[in-house]
């Protein structure tokens, strides 16, 4: 049965076709928003996956290059692994939807979004977000939806609903908000120092729009939705919980988990597990559930103590930040380095500077983004949490954490004109016990300043957690959550910003949404905490960007030439520019508008390259002075190379004030000589004179 539904969102028509394509999926939605077309499908396995204690949800955002009329770059000419944008989009879809599936559901579920065409006025990411929700809602997969998502941009202080690709790229706000019919369930934002009050206003504008979309989805589900299928519950039996409490009392569990040392806590829990394994040796079916049962017991213990007694596992007050430390220049010879420590979370960040030609090239479906000048990469080795496993490269979590710290610092970076460098920051996680992405933001900010990057303002980040009770008014917001409070709590609300405002937000929750008072309190708490971190910790390690870049960082000189002269500098098949590079050891980049960037480590060599380019691009006039090398000797004179690929001739009569019979009597190949330009001869060649050079004249 094929049905089509339409509504207006942000002044553009949003159309959903149900039953038209992909009928064998549990649920599918073929969606057009403007001319952007996405096929969203939801599929689930018939049985739960054996041997797991989590919900195996996979979200895919497939960027097809045909959607923008392009053939993929590279040798293979077909789409390869997911781009960073695809990974980040999949994460934004996953985060609000995952909590709405049953907690005891262990069937594999895949949400796939196939981007088939892209209208620059309608971003495919928002279509995929809504498509995933609709496909899941109309399917037979258990899901406590619907949910909806809206993006808000801002230009000149005015909010834009689901802005175009161009507006999204140049605006002061990039906000994505997901909601259920009652509450906000996910927030993702990048912002140009937006004040907290303005951010809250934008969040709830998106929430209001989400309510109209949810009404639309409810209508679709009422007419086309399938009955939800039965599934095998993987919940721990209450009988098992009751017996565990007889063996390990609540007081014993409380004593085991309430410590500020992660390793001590893990050892305490290991002892408890061994005790329970021995007690349940004859009950194989319970042994399979023991890991989950102990996890749930810890969770209930921690939540009860925080919610009822305001007692945190490490003894802190609910608004207290862990012990902080910050230092710079801990790694020699690199361009900039810093380390930031918060409790048992420790990040070392290293900054590398390079010419703009080293910026990352991006081949994707957003044609407004072709390159990245600032790159932040985040690494999370197993030793940082006391585990052992082989390194397989960055996963989705690492990519997401790096992107969050990158987004946090983008608004304060200098422009390319102010600082013509490509910048890479790498955050190495030395130790982890909660909120490494926020520690990465702090460490990266300090490393950039240590490297001499003239960032406009200092940026810091902090995360707040949440434990909720049975009613909307029964909750506790926690400042600076550690790993245990993240695992057992209901929220991870990360906010970065300057003294003036917010630069990034990422909010994950495990419950069915947040009330407005919780959102407002979390934003207030994170502001107080980040100001303290900047004023009392970071600024004492390094208060402002260094005035010069480091000794080992490449130096860059910029100059402007007439675009018509670019060919002269490059030369035939690059001969001229390659010769300049070979002679001076610098790196030269030239753009189509005549901007020239010269990069090197030795200032005299860089100036030599500048001088050569100036000579090559100068319109020759009589009276100009040059220094060059004798490269050829003839009976009638000598040819002087005064710049790579540029030669002029000194006639034998102009070599010396005295008469000479042979050029070789005065000059030999390789001699360095100073000459004055006499104009051009009748053959159009540059004519030089040695004897007419004014006394005490240096090279031009």
C-alpha positions in Angstrom: 0.0 0.0 0.0 1.6 3.2 -1.2 0.7 6.5 0.5 2.3 10.0 0.2 2.3 12.7 2.9 3.5 16.3 2.8 4.0 19.2 5.1 5.9 22.5 5.1 9.0 22.8 7.2 10.9 26.1 7.2 9.1 27.3 4.1 10.0 24.1 2.1 7.9 21.1 1.2 8.7 17.9 3.0 7.2 14.8 1.3 7.2 11.2 2.7 6.3 8.2 0.6 5.4 5.0 2.5 5.2 1.6 0.7 6.6 2.9 -2.5 10.1 1.3 -2.3 12.1 -1.1 -0.2 9.1 -3.1 0.9 11.2 -5.9 2.3 12.6 -3.7 5.1 10.8 -3.7 8.4 10.1 0.0 7.7 11.0 2.4 4.9 10.4 6.0 4.0 11.2 7.6 0.6 11.6 11.3 1.4 12.0 14.5 -0.6 12.7 17.9 0.9 13.0 20.3 -1.9 14.9 18.3 -4.4 17.0 16.5 -1.7 16.0 12.8 -1.8 16.9 10.2 0.8 15.7 6.6 1.3 15.6 5.7 4.9 15.1 2.1 6.0 14.8 0.3 9.4 15.5 -3.4 9.6 15.8 -5.8 12.6 16.9 -9.4 13.1 14.4 -12.0 14.1 16.2 -13.1 17.2 18.5 -11.4 19.7 22.2 -11.6 19.3 23.7 -14.1 21.7 26.3 -13.2 24.3 25.9 -9.4 24.4 24.8 -7.0 27.1 24.0 -4.0 24.9 21.5 -3.0 22.2 23.2 -3.6 18.8 22.0 -0.6 16.9 23.9 0.5 13.7 23.2 3.8 11.9 24.5 4.5 8.4 24.5 7.7 6.4 25.5 6.8 2.8 26.8 9.7 0.8 26.5 8.8 -2.9 28.5 11.1 -5.1 26.0 10.8 -7.9 23.7 12.8 -5.7 25.7 15.9 -6.5 26.5 14.9 -10.1 30.1 13.9 -9.3 32.2 10.8 -9.9 34.3 9.9 -6.8 37.9 10.9 -6.8 40.7 8.5 -6.4 41.8 5.4 -8.3 38.8 3.1 -7.5 36.0 5.5 -8.7 33.4 4.2 -6.2 32.5 5.3 -2.8 34.8 4.0 -0.1 34.6 4.2 3.7 32.3 6.7 5.3 33.5 10.3 5.4 33.8 12.2 8.6 30.6 14.0 7.9 28.8 10.7 7.3 30.1 9.3 10.6 29.1 12.5 12.5 25.6 12.5 11.0 25.1 8.8 11.9 26.1 9.7 15.5 23.6 12.5 15.6 20.9 10.1 14.5 21.9 7.4 16.9 22.1 9.5 20.1 18.4 10.6 20.3 16.9 7.3 19.0 18.9 4.7 21.0 17.2 5.6 24.3 13.7 5.1 22.8 14.3 1.4 22.0 13.4 -1.0 24.9 16.3 -1.4 27.4 16.1 -5.2 27.3 16.0 -5.4 23.4 19.0 -7.3 22.0 17.9 -7.8 18.3 20.3 -6.3 15.7 18.8 -3.1 14.3 20.2 -1.1 11.3 19.0 2.3 10.3 20.2 3.0 6.8 20.0 6.4 5.0 20.8 6.5 1.3 21.4 10.0 0.0 20.3 10.0 -3.7 20.1 13.6 -4.6 21.1 16.9 -2.9 19.4 20.2 -3.2 21.8 22.8 -1.7 18.8 24.6 -0.2 17.8 21.4 1.8 20.6 19.7 3.7 20.5 15.9 3.4 21.5 15.4 7.0 18.2 16.7 8.4 16.3 14.6 5.9 18.1 11.5 7.0 17.5 12.3 10.7 13.7 12.6 10.1 13.7 9.6 7.7 15.3 7.3 10.3 12.6 8.3 12.9 9.8 7.8 10.4 11.0 4.5 9.1 11.4 3.1 12.6 8.0 4.4 13.7 6.1 2.8 10.8 8.1 -0.5 11.2 7.2 -3.4 13.5 10.4 -2.7 15.5 9.6 -1.8 19.2 10.3 1.9 19.5 8.9 4.5 22.0 8.6 7.3 19.4 8.0 9.3 17.5 10.9 11.8 17.7 11.7 14.6 15.4 14.7 16.8 14.7 15.1 20.4 13.5 18.2 22.4 12.7 18.5 26.1 13.5 21.0 28.6 12.0 21.5 32.2 12.7 22.6 35.1 10.5 22.6 38.7 11.7 20.9 37.6 14.9 17.9 36.1 13.1 17.1 32.4 13.4 16.8 30.2 10.3 14.8 26.9 10.3 16.6 24.1 8.5 19.0 26.5 6.7 20.6 25.8 3.3 24.1 24.4 2.9 25.5 27.9 2.3 23.6 29.5 5.3 24.6 26.6 7.5 28.3 27.2 6.6 28.4 31.0 7.1 26.0 31.5 9.9 26.8 32.1 13.6 24.9 29.0 14.8 24.7 25.3 13.8 22.2 23.8 16.1 20.4 20.4 15.9 17.7 19.6 18.4 15.8 16.3 18.7 12.6 16.1 20.7 9.8 13.7 21.7 6.3 15.0 22.1 7.2 16.1 25.7 10.9 16.8 26.0 14.2 17.6 24.3 16.2 14.4 23.9 19.4 15.6 22.0 21.3 18.8 21.4 24.3 19.3 19.1 25.6 22.7 18.4 28.5 24.8 17.0 28.3 28.5 17.7 30.2 31.7 17.3 30.1 32.7 21.0 26.4 32.6 21.3 25.2 33.9 24.8 23.5 31.3 26.9 20.1 33.0 26.9 20.1 33.1 23.0 21.1 29.4 22.8 18.3 28.4 25.1 15.9 30.4 22.9 17.1 28.7 19.8 16.8 25.2 21.4 13.2 25.7 22.3 12.4 27.3 19.0 13.6 24.0 17.4 11.6 22.0 20.1 8.4 23.9 19.2 8.9 23.1 15.5 9.6 19.4 16.4 6.1 19.2 17.9 4.5 20.0 14.5 6.6 17.3 12.8 5.7 14.8 15.5 2.0 15.4 14.8 2.8 14.8 11.1 4.6 11.5 11.9 1.8 10.4 14.2 -0.7 10.8 11.3 1.6 8.6 9.0 2.0 5.9 11.7 -1.8 5.9 12.4 -2.5 5.1 8.7 0.5 3.0 7.7 2.3 1.8 10.8 2.8 -1.9 11.5 2.0 -3.6 14.8 5.2 -3.9 16.9 6.6 -7.4 17.1 7.1 -9.5 20.2 10.7 -10.0 21.3 12.7 -12.0 23.8 13.4 -9.9 26.8 17.0 -10.0 28.0 16.3 -8.3 31.3 17.7 -9.7 34.6 15.0 -11.7 36.5 13.8 -10.0 39.7 14.4 -13.3 41.5 18.1 -13.1 40.6 18.3 -9.6 41.9 16.7 -10.6 45.2 19.1 -13.4 45.7 22.1 -11.2 44.8 21.1 -8.7 47.5 21.0 -11.6 50.0 24.6 -12.4 49.2 25.9 -8.8 48.7 24.1 -6.3 50.9 23.3 -2.8 49.6 25.8 -1.4 52.2 28.5 -3.7 50.9 27.9 -2.6 47.3 27.9 1.0 48.4 31.2 0.6 50.1 32.6 -1.1 46.9 31.6 1.7 44.5 32.1 4.8 46.5 35.7 5.7 46.0 37.6 8.3 43.9 40.1 5.7 42.6 38.8 3.9 39.5 41.2 1.0 39.9 40.2 0.4 43.5 36.5 0.4 42.5 37.1 -2.1 39.7 39.0 -4.4 42.1 36.1 -4.2 44.6 33.6 -5.1 42.0 35.9 -8.0 40.8 35.8 -9.5 44.3 32.0 -9.2 44.4 31.7 -10.9 41.0 33.9 -13.8 42.2 31.7 -14.1 45.3 28.6 -14.3 43.2 30.1 -16.7 40.6 30.8 -19.1 43.4 27.3 -18.7 44.9 25.7 -19.3 41.5 28.0 -22.1 40.3 25.0 -24.5 39.9 22.8 -21.9 38.0 24.2 -21.6 34.5 21.4 -19.5 33.2 22.1 -16.9 36.0 25.9 -16.9 35.3 25.2 -15.7 31.8 23.4 -12.7 33.2 25.8 -12.0 36.1 27.7 -9.2 34.3 24.5 -7.3 33.6 23.1 -8.0 37.0 26.2 -6.6 38.8 26.1 -3.6 36.5 22.5 -2.9 37.3 23.1 -3.3 41.0 26.0 -0.8 40.9 23.8 1.6 38.9 20.9 1.5 41.4 23.3 2.0 44.3 25.1 5.0 42.8 21.8 6.6 41.6 20.1 6.2 45.0 23.0 7.8 46.9 23.3 10.7 44.5 19.6 11.4 44.2 18.6 10.9 47.9 21.8 11.9 49.8 23.6 14.1 47.2 26.6 11.8 47.8 28.9 11.3 44.8 31.2 8.2 44.5 34.4 10.3 45.0 32.9 12.4 47.8 32.6 15.7 45.9 29.8 18.2 46.2 27.4 18.1 43.3 28.8 21.3 41.8 32.5 20.6 42.5 35.1 20.1 39.8 37.8 17.5 40.3 41.5 18.5 40.9 42.8 20.4 37.9 46.3 20.9 36.5 47.6 22.5 33.3 51.0 23.0 31.7 52.5 23.8 28.4 55.7 22.9 26.4 55.9 19.4 27.8 57.1 17.9 24.5 60.3 19.3 23.0 60.8 20.3 19.3 57.1 20.1 18.4 55.4 23.4 17.3 53.2 23.6 20.4 52.2 21.3 23.2 50.1 21.3 26.4 48.7 18.9 29.0 45.4 19.3 30.8 44.5 17.0 33.8 41.1 16.8 35.5 41.0 14.1 38.2 41.9 10.8 36.4 41.3 12.3 33.0 44.5 13.5 31.3 45.0 14.8 27.7 48.3 15.8 26.0 47.7 18.0 22.9 50.3 18.6 20.2 49.9 21.3 17.5 51.6 21.2 14.1 51.7 24.2 11.7 52.1 23.9 8.0 51.5 25.8 4.7 47.9 26.2 3.6 48.6 23.7 0.9 48.7 21.0 3.6 45.1 21.6 4.5 42.8 18.6 4.3 41.0 18.2 1.0 37.3 17.1 1.3 35.5 15.3 -1.5 31.9 15.1 -0.3 28.3 16.0 -1.1 28.5 19.5 0.4 30.1 21.5 -2.4 30.5 24.5 -0.1 33.2 22.5 1.9 36.2 21.5 -0.2 38.9 21.7 2.4 39.6 21.9 6.2 42.3 24.3 7.3 42.0 23.3 11.0 42.0 19.7 11.9 41.6 18.2 15.4 42.3 14.5 15.9 41.6 12.6 19.0 43.2 9.3 20.0 41.9 6.9 22.8 44.4 4.1 23.4 43.4 1.1 25.6 46.1 1.9 28.1 44.3 5.1 29.1 41.6 3.0 30.8 44.0 0.2 32.0 43.0 -2.2 29.3 44.8 -4.1 26.6 43.7 -4.4 23.0 45.3 -3.8 19.6 45.0 -0.4 18.0 42.7 -0.5 14.9 42.7 3.2 14.1 40.0 5.8 15.1 36.4 4.6 15.5 33.2 6.6 15.4 33.7 7.7 19.0 37.2 9.0 18.4 36.0 10.8 15.2 33.1 12.4 17.1 35.2 13.5 20.1 37.8 15.1 17.7 35.1 16.9 15.8 33.5 18.3 19.0 36.8 19.8 20.2 37.5 21.1 16.7 34.1 22.7 16.5 34.7 24.3 20.0 37.8 26.1 18.8 36.8 27.1 15.3 35.2 30.4 16.2 38.4 31.8 17.9 40.9 30.8 15.2 42.5 33.7 13.2 41.6 34.0 9.5 43.9 32.7 6.7 44.9 36.3 6.0 45.9 36.9 9.6 47.7 33.6 10.0 48.3 31.8 6.7 48.9 28.3 8.2 47.1 24.9 8.1 46.8 23.8 11.7 46.6 20.3 13.1 45.9 19.5 16.8 46.2 16.0 18.1 44.8 15.0 21.5 46.5 12.0 23.0 44.5 10.5 25.8 47.0 9.5 28.5 44.3 8.7 31.1 40.5 8.6 31.0 37.8 8.7 33.6 35.1 10.8 32.1 34.8 13.7 29.6 38.0 13.4 27.7 36.6 15.5 24.8 36.2 18.5 27.2 39.8 18.0 28.5 40.9 17.9 24.8 39.2 21.3 24.2 41.2 22.8 27.1 44.5 21.2 26.2 44.1 22.1 22.5 43.4 25.7 23.4 46.6 26.0 25.4 48.6 24.1 22.8 47.5 26.5 20.1 48.5 29.5 22.2 51.9 27.8 23.0 52.4 27.3 19.3 51.9 31.0 18.7 48.6 30.7 16.9 46.9 34.1 17.6 43.5 32.8 18.7 41.1 35.5 19.6 40.0 34.2 23.0 40.5 31.3 25.4 38.1 28.4 25.2 37.3 25.7 27.9 34.8 22.9 28.2 33.1 20.9 30.9 30.4 18.3 31.2 27.4 18.0 33.4 25.6 14.8 34.4 22.1 14.0 35.7 20.3 11.6 37.9 16.5 11.6 37.8 13.9 10.2 40.1 10.2 9.2 39.5 9.0 12.7 38.7 10.1 15.6 36.5 11.0 17.6 39.6 13.1 14.9 41.2 16.6 15.2 39.8 20.2 16.2 40.6 22.5 17.9 38.1 26.2 17.0 38.6 29.1 19.2 37.5 32.1 17.5 36.0 31.0 13.9 35.8 33.5 11.1 36.0 33.1 7.8 34.1 31.0 6.0 36.7 28.5 8.9 36.8 28.3 8.9 33.0 27.8 5.1 32.9 25.1 5.1 35.6 23.6 8.5 35.1 21.0 9.8 32.6 22.9 12.6 30.8 26.2 13.8 29.4 25.8 17.5 28.7 29.0 18.9 27.2 29.4 22.7 26.7 32.4 24.6 25.5 32.8 28.4 25.2 34.7 31.6 26.0 33.9 34.2 28.6 31.4 35.7 26.2 29.4 32.7 25.1 29.0 29.1 23.8 31.1 27.7 21.0 29.8 24.1 21.0 27.3 21.7 22.7 26.9 18.0 22.6 24.2 16.4 24.8 23.6 12.7 25.1 20.9 11.2 27.3 19.7 7.7 28.3 16.1 8.7 29.3 13.1 10.0 27.4 14.1 13.6 27.4 14.9 16.7 29.6 12.6 19.4 31.0 13.5 23.0 30.3 14.6 23.6 33.9 17.2 20.8 33.6 18.5 22.2 30.3 18.8 25.7 31.8 20.5 24.5 34.9 23.0 22.4 33.0 23.9 25.4 30.7 24.3 27.6 33.8 26.5 25.1 35.6 28.8 24.6 32.6 29.3 28.4 32.2 30.3 28.7 35.9 32.7 25.8 35.6 34.4 26.8 32.3 35.0 30.3 33.6 36.6 28.9 36.7 38.8 26.5 34.6 40.0 29.4 32.3 40.6 31.9 35.1 42.0 29.7 37.8 43.9 27.0 35.8 44.5 27.6 32.1 45.4 31.2 32.3 48.0 30.4 34.9 49.7 28.0 32.6 49.6 30.4 29.6 47.5 33.6 29.6 47.7 34.6 25.9 49.1 33.3 22.5 52.8 33.7 22.1 53.8 36.6 19.9 55.9 34.4 17.6 55.6 30.8 16.5 58.1 28.3 17.8 61.7 27.7 16.7 60.9 24.5 14.9 57.7 25.7 13.2 57.8 26.7 9.6 57.9 30.4 8.9 55.6 31.8 6.2 55.9 34.9 4.1 53.0 36.0 2.0 53.2 38.3 -1.1 50.9 39.3 -3.9 51.8 39.2 -7.6 49.9 40.1 -10.7 47.9 37.0 -11.7 49.1 37.5 -15.2 52.6 36.9 -14.0 51.9 33.5 -12.4 53.0 31.7 -15.6 56.4 33.5 -15.4 56.9 32.4 -11.9 55.9 28.8 -12.6 57.8 28.6 -15.9 57.5 26.0 -18.6 56.4 22.7 -17.0 57.2 24.2 -13.6 60.9 24.6 -14.4 61.2 28.1 -12.9 59.4 27.6 -9.6 61.2 24.2 -9.1 64.5 25.9 -9.5 63.6 28.6 -6.9 62.6 25.8 -4.5 65.8 23.8 -5.2 68.0 26.9 -4.7 66.4 28.1 -1.5 64.9 24.9 0.1 61.5 26.7 0.6 58.0 25.5 -0.2 56.0 27.8 -2.5 52.2 27.9 -3.1 50.5 30.2 -5.6 46.8 30.6 -5.8 44.8 31.8 -8.9 44.4 35.3 -7.5 48.2 35.8 -7.3 48.6 35.1 -3.6 52.0 33.6 -3.0 52.9 31.8 0.2 56.6 31.0 0.9 57.3 28.6 3.7 60.6 27.7 5.2 62.7 27.6 8.4 65.6 29.9 7.4 64.6 33.6 7.0 67.5 34.4 4.7 66.5 31.6 2.3 62.9 32.8 2.4 63.9 36.3 1.6 66.0 35.1 -1.3 63.0 33.3 -2.7 60.9 36.5 -2.3 63.6 38.5 -4.1 63.7 36.0 -7.0 59.9 36.2 -7.4 59.9 40.0 -7.2 62.5 40.1 -10.0 60.6 37.6 -12.2 57.4 39.6 -11.8 59.0 43.0 -12.3 58.4 44.9 -15.6 62.0 45.7 -16.6 63.0 49.3 -16.8 66.3 51.1 -17.5 68.2 51.8 -14.3 67.2 48.8 -12.3 70.1 47.1 -10.5 70.4 43.2 -10.4 72.9 40.7 -9.1 73.2 37.6 -11.2 75.4 34.7 -12.3 77.3 34.3 -15.6 75.8 31.3 -17.3 77.1 31.7 -20.8 80.0 33.4 -22.6 80.0 34.4 -26.3 82.4 36.3 -28.4 80.1 39.4 -28.3 79.3 39.3 -24.6 78.0 37.3 -21.6 74.6 36.1 -20.5 73.7 36.8 -16.9 70.9 34.8 -15.1 69.5 37.2 -12.5 66.5 35.0 -11.5 65.6 31.4 -12.2 64.7 31.3 -15.9 65.5 35.0 -16.4 68.6 36.1 -18.4 69.9 39.3 -19.8 73.0 40.0 -21.9 76.0 42.2 -21.2 77.7 43.3 -24.5 81.5 43.0 -24.5 81.6 46.8 -24.8 79.7 47.2 -21.5 81.7 44.8 -19.3 84.5 47.2 -18.3 85.3 50.8 -18.6 88.6 49.8 -20.2 88.7 48.2 -23.6 88.9 44.4 -23.5 89.6 42.0 -26.4 88.0 38.9 -25.0 85.1 38.4 -22.5 87.1 35.6 -20.8 89.7 38.2 -19.8 87.2 39.6 -17.2 84.5 36.9 -16.7 84.3 33.2 -16.2 81.3 30.9 -15.9 79.7 31.1 -12.4 80.9 34.6 -11.6 78.5 36.6 -9.5 78.2 40.1 -11.0 76.1 43.3 -10.4 74.5 44.8 -13.5 72.2 47.7 -14.4 69.4 47.3 -16.9 69.8 49.4 -20.0 66.3 48.4 -21.4 65.8 46.0 -24.3 67.8 45.6 -27.5 66.3 45.4 -30.9 65.8 41.7 -30.6 63.7 42.2 -27.4 66.3 40.8 -25.1 67.1 42.5 -21.7 70.3 44.4 -22.1 72.7 44.9 -19.1 75.8 46.9 -18.4 78.4 46.2 -15.8 80.5 49.4 -16.3 77.5 51.7 -15.8 76.5 50.4 -12.3 76.5 53.3 -9.9 79.2 53.0 -7.1 78.2 51.4 -3.8 75.0 49.9 -5.3 73.8 46.7 -3.8 71.5 44.3 -5.6 67.9 45.4 -6.1 
